[in-house]
């Protein structure tokens, strides 16, 4: 069951953050949750270096002015919802500061853009998204952005739950159904039967590549397993279907979402793979980076 009483939105005062905030605001209204808007100023950033070169009194005055300007910007750009809390923190690491705040306030979900402003005032939020997804046990909804254009959220109409029958598959499906139910959306439960490419050496010494196809019986069993997983996770009143894809999981998930008009992908943070426990380089990380629609990740944090 997805608990959603508080949502944290780390922002960088750009259009990407605005879009992430509009999604958080809509989710908060659906689930009657509170919103926390957090802006982190890195203590080792260019502003801090400037402060250190100034006198003590002047430093304090500029710092207080910066604090007020940030809070005013947050209240101006990220408002229109109640209850909401605007917070400005400083820290040597943006990701660590965000995670510490999430722990401190017992946040239920983090919603953030995967790319941000490349100006001097704030580093790219996309650079810390991986650290946050990797090291938190909380659900993280990431929104990929390409520009500073401010786009309003139009709701979720089709939700895809990507499973591998291991890890957090049941939790992923339940969360997808819960969100879909709140929006009157349909749910697609899907599995990618991975096809492998292996090198083949000929008698002449030339190297070619052969694709190992998925056995049709395995694909059929996967389809039956999706139906069983669907039945075990309830919500029979939802419109839903089951899809078995073939190919490279990350590529096929993103392709299917784009071609089928999926508005949200829900996926486990960890699963059955040779690199279980890792984020970078795995299916989840590639989907978060490449998906044009929001991605909600669930599951355990990476082990240290």
C-alpha positions, -999 to +999 in steps of 0.1 A: +000+000+000+014+034-010+015+057+020+015+093+008+010+119+035+040+141+027+058+149-006+093+165-009+101+185-040+138+195-043+139+225-067+164+246-086+140+275-096+137+264-133+110+252-156+119+216-149+114+220-112+081+237-120+068+207-139+079+183-111+062+206-086+029+206-106+029+167-105+036+167-068+008+193-062-016+171-082-006+139-063-008+158-030-044+169-038-054+133-047-039+118-016-045+147+008-007+151+014+015+180+025+042+194+003+077+204+013+096+225-013+133+224-007+161+245-022+197+236-013+226+260-016+259+241-018+283+255+008+313+249-015+296+267-044+307+300-060+285+321-037+302+306-006+336+312-021+326+348-027+313+352+009+347+339+023+365+367+005+343+393+021+344+408+056+325+390+084+297+416+087+293+420+050+293+382+046+264+378+071+244+406+054+248+391+020+240+356+033+208+368+050+198+387+018+204+355-002+183+335+023+154+360+020+156+361-018+155+323-021+125+319+002+107+347-016+113+330-049+101+296-035+069+311-022+063+330-054+070+301-078+059+271-058+027+281-041-010+277-046-013+247-023-021+241+013-005+228+034+029+236+020+063+243+035+091+263+018+126+254+031+161+267+022+191+246+034+228+247+029+250+216+026+282+203+010+262+177-009+228+184-024+218+148-024+229+142+012+210+174+023+179+163+005+180+128+020+187+141+054+157+164+052+136+135+040+146+115+070+141+144+094+106+151+082+097+114+075+088+122+039+068+096+020+078+104-016+104+126-034+094+142-067+122+159-087+134+168-121+163+148-136+178+179-152+182+214-140+196+248-146+233+249-155+239+284-142+264+294-115+238+297-087+229+260-085+244+228-099+224+206-122+198+186-102+201+158-127+236+152-114+222+143-079+191+124-090+210+091-093+224+095-058+190+101-043+173+072-061+203+050-052+204+057-015+169+062-003+143+036+006+115+061-003+096+061-036+112+087-060+092+101-089+116+115-115+106+139-143+129+143-173+131+178-186+149+193-215+143+231-212+132+258-189+098+258-204+071+257-177+046+229-184+015+222-164+007+186-154-023+171-171-028+140-150-021+103-155-042+084-180-021+053-185+002+038-159+027+010-167+040-013-140+073-029-151+081-062-133+106-090-134+088-113-110+115-107-084+125-079-060+097-054-056+073-066-083+042-069-061+049-035-045+053-020-079+020-033-092+001-023-061+015+012-062+007+015-100-029+004-093-033+027-064-021+058-084-042+047-114-073+043-093-068+079-080-067+092-116-092+069-132-063+056-153-056+022-169-028-001-159-004-021-180+016-048-162+045-057-184+076-079-185+105-078-209+119-112-219+155-103-225+172-114-257+210-117-255+236-109-281+267-131-281+299-131-302+303-159-327+337-168-341+339-184-376+366-207-389+381-178-407+386-159-375+360-132-383+337-122-354+300-118-359+271-113-334+242-137-329+210-129-310+197-155-287+159-154-290+135-160-262+118-194-261+081-191-270+072-213-241+090-190-217+071-160-231+038-178-227+046-187-191+055-150-185+021-139-198+004-164-174+026-151-145+015-115-152-021-125-149-014-143-117+005-113-103-024-091-113-049-113-095-027-113-063-025-075-061-063-067-062-081-037-077-102-057-102-123-026-110-094-010-130-089-013-167-057-032-172-038-054-196-007-076-196+021-073-220+052-094-227+079-077-246+111-091-261+145-075-264+167-053-242+146-044-211+155-007-208+151+000-245+119-019-249+103-003-218+111+032-230+100+024-265+067+009-254+059+038-231+065+063-259+045+044-285+016+035-262+011+069-246+021+058-211+021+087-187+039+070-157+063+041-154+064+024-120+095+002-116+115-015-088+148-001-077+163-036-074+154-068-090+168-101-103+199-093-123+237-102-122+242-068-106+215-068-081+217-039-057+234-016-082+216+013-099+240+028-124+241+006-155+210-014-147+175-013-163+161+011-137+188+037-142+185+036-180+147+040-178+150+069-154+175+086-177+158+080-210+121+079-204+102+110-216+074+103-191+077+104-153+092+073-136+084+062-101+110+039-085+103+017-055+124-006-033+155-009-012+184+015-012+217+004-025+239-014+000+270+004+011 
